[in-house]
């Protein structure tokens, strides 16, 4: 597995501000169900153009699908972050499991994945069930991390 190692430092006069990047499944296929063995590839997840984003983890909105849907994520340079598809539960915990903390605890990417401002990540998703099994509606992802912003500024 390729994992880019980037030194994360906070320069003087800057701060790390928590930030989330939403990815809405309905934007891809109208929110339709994803049938067994069906995959969607190269789905772009655009980053804002204001400040760099450091991806620390993901939350997923459909906990019932954690064992049926699998993801494969690429960084801003097209490098896969895993050798193959990983079940959703390896990449993201269900949002809303712990509402007082803004959703479920997320598996943490160590080190955080660097996403330059204006770049995009690419997501592949597939239903790992066999033909003849049930189809599932797939939910929304939220990429959680932080932006480095000048002290006194607010990330968009």
C-alpha positions as CSV (number, residue, x, y, z in Angstrom):
1,X,0.0,0.0,0.0
2,X,1.3,3.5,-0.9
3,X,1.0,6.0,1.9
4,X,2.5,9.4,1.1
5,X,4.5,10.6,4.1
6,X,4.2,14.4,4.5
7,X,5.6,16.3,7.4
8,X,2.7,18.2,9.0
9,X,3.8,21.4,10.7
10,X,1.8,24.4,11.7
11,X,3.8,27.5,10.8
12,X,3.8,30.5,13.1
13,X,0.7,32.7,12.6
14,X,-1.4,29.8,11.4
15,X,-3.8,27.3,13.1
16,X,-5.4,24.0,12.4
17,X,-9.2,24.5,12.1
18,X,-11.4,21.4,12.1
19,X,-13.2,21.1,8.8
20,X,-15.5,18.6,7.0
21,X,-15.9,18.0,3.3
22,X,-19.3,16.4,2.4
23,X,-19.7,13.9,-0.4
24,X,-23.4,13.4,-1.4
25,X,-24.2,10.1,-3.1
26,X,-27.3,11.6,-4.8
27,X,-24.9,13.7,-6.8
28,X,-23.5,10.6,-8.4
29,X,-26.5,8.4,-9.2
30,X,-29.6,10.3,-8.0
31,X,-29.4,8.5,-4.6
32,X,-30.4,5.2,-6.3
33,X,-29.6,1.9,-4.8
34,X,-26.3,0.2,-5.7
35,X,-26.9,-3.3,-6.9
36,X,-24.7,-6.3,-6.0
37,X,-21.3,-6.3,-7.9
38,X,-22.0,-2.8,-9.2
39,X,-19.2,-0.2,-8.9
40,X,-18.7,3.4,-9.5
41,X,-15.2,4.5,-10.2
42,X,-13.2,7.8,-10.3
43,X,-15.8,9.8,-8.4
44,X,-14.2,13.2,-7.8
45,X,-14.4,14.8,-4.3
46,X,-13.3,18.4,-4.8
47,X,-11.4,20.4,-2.2
48,X,-12.1,24.0,-1.5
49,X,-9.9,26.6,-3.2
50,X,-9.1,28.6,-0.1
51,X,-6.7,26.5,2.1
52,X,-5.1,23.1,2.1
53,X,-7.0,20.3,3.7
54,X,-5.6,17.4,5.8
55,X,-7.8,14.4,5.7
56,X,-7.8,12.6,9.1
57,X,-10.9,10.2,8.7
58,X,-14.3,9.7,7.2
59,X,-17.9,9.3,8.6
60,X,-20.6,7.5,6.7
61,X,-24.4,8.0,6.9
62,X,-25.7,4.5,6.5
63,X,-24.5,2.2,9.3
64,X,-26.6,-0.8,7.9
65,X,-24.3,-0.8,4.8
66,X,-20.9,-1.1,6.6
67,X,-20.4,-4.7,5.5
68,X,-21.8,-4.4,2.0
69,X,-20.2,-1.4,0.5
70,X,-16.5,-1.1,-0.1
71,X,-14.4,2.0,-0.9
72,X,-11.0,2.7,-2.5
73,X,-9.7,6.2,-2.2
74,X,-7.0,8.0,-4.2
75,X,-5.0,11.1,-3.1
76,X,-4.6,14.3,-5.1
77,X,-1.8,12.7,-7.2
78,X,-3.8,9.6,-8.1
79,X,-2.1,7.2,-5.6
80,X,-4.4,4.6,-4.1
81,X,-4.4,4.7,-0.3
82,X,-5.2,0.9,-0.1
83,X,-4.2,-2.0,-2.3
84,X,-7.8,-3.0,-2.9
85,X,-11.4,-2.1,-1.9
86,X,-11.9,-1.9,1.8
87,X,-15.2,-2.4,3.5
88,X,-16.8,0.9,4.7
89,X,-16.2,0.0,8.3
90,X,-12.4,0.1,7.7
91,X,-12.6,3.6,6.3
92,X,-15.4,5.3,8.0
93,X,-17.6,4.9,11.1
94,X,-21.3,5.7,10.9
95,X,-22.2,9.3,11.4
96,X,-24.7,9.9,14.2
97,X,-23.4,7.0,16.4
98,X,-22.1,9.6,18.9
99,X,-24.1,12.8,18.2
100,X,-22.5,14.8,21.0
101,X,-19.2,14.6,19.0
102,X,-20.7,15.3,15.6
103,X,-21.2,11.7,14.6
104,X,-19.3,8.4,15.0
105,X,-15.6,8.1,15.9
106,X,-13.7,7.8,12.7
107,X,-10.7,5.5,12.0
108,X,-7.8,7.9,11.8
109,X,-5.5,8.1,8.8
110,X,-2.0,8.1,10.1
111,X,-0.4,10.3,8.9
112,X,-3.2,12.6,7.7
113,X,-3.7,12.7,3.9
114,X,-2.6,16.0,2.4
115,X,-5.0,17.6,-0.1
116,X,-3.8,20.9,-1.7
117,X,-6.4,23.6,-2.1
118,X,-8.3,23.3,-5.4
119,X,-7.3,19.6,-5.8
120,X,-9.6,16.6,-5.6
121,X,-9.6,13.1,-4.2
122,X,-11.1,10.2,-6.2
123,X,-13.4,7.6,-4.8
124,X,-14.3,4.1,-6.1
125,X,-17.2,2.4,-4.4
126,X,-18.8,-1.0,-5.0
127,X,-21.4,-3.4,-3.5
128,X,-19.4,-6.5,-2.5
129,X,-22.5,-8.8,-2.3
130,X,-23.0,-11.5,-4.9
131,X,-25.5,-11.3,-7.7
132,X,-29.0,-12.2,-6.5
133,X,-28.4,-10.6,-3.1
134,X,-30.1,-7.4,-2.0
135,X,-29.4,-4.0,-3.4
136,X,-28.7,-1.1,-1.0
137,X,-29.1,2.6,-1.1
138,X,-25.7,4.1,-0.4
139,X,-25.4,7.0,1.9
140,X,-23.3,10.1,2.2
141,X,-19.6,10.4,3.2
142,X,-18.1,13.2,5.2
143,X,-14.4,13.6,5.0
144,X,-13.1,14.9,8.3
145,X,-9.9,16.7,9.0
146,X,-8.6,20.2,9.2
147,X,-7.5,23.2,7.2
148,X,-4.4,25.3,8.0
149,X,-5.7,28.8,8.1
150,X,-4.1,32.1,9.2
151,X,-4.9,33.0,12.8
152,X,-8.0,35.2,12.7
153,X,-9.3,33.8,9.4
154,X,-12.1,31.4,9.1
155,X,-12.1,28.4,6.6
156,X,-15.0,28.7,4.1
